[in-house]
Amino acid sequence: MKTIFDRITALSLLLFISISFSSTLEAQSDHNREIGIRFSDFTNFGILYKKKKAENKFRRIRLGLANVAFDSNQGRQNFSLSSSVAIGIEKRKAISERFHFITGTEFLGNLNVSLNQNSANVNVIPGVGFVLGFQYAISDRFYVSLETIPSVNVRFGFDENGFQENLKVTAGFSSRAAALNLVYQFRSKKEV
């Protein structure tokens, strides 16, 4: 049985392929916008949007919806949500014509919500991350990149009684946190 993730992944890849064969946009040097899908594993994916600010410098926005679940079993209802957003700047250094080293800084925000009939828990997790990675241009419209984002985060917890006094600070770098990005480059119609 296919999961919703499998269907979204297949649909997204099909959309990218169809755009690449049907589009007649300008050369790569003229691209000022990018949109893509980010996979950190087979159950977590997000959306990337990048806008060129200067030569080899992009503003980047990442949106991630890691998990949404609703369970109603024998009169008990449970709901959980986990999502994230990150906004930052990405800089690129050419290693070759098609291969770039990428660095940058992001401000991160995660939200985790768990609700049931007996309790409510909300965790708000702001942080800052450092983008490290490589990208390879597959064509003049598509590239694939591999990146990791070591970060420092602070967790603020809330329950049905309000703020929880146990704060948690985490910092780390993990090879398991590497993400694969499939990105389509295009030029804004306003700037054509």
Disulfide bonds with the S-S distance in Angstrom:
none
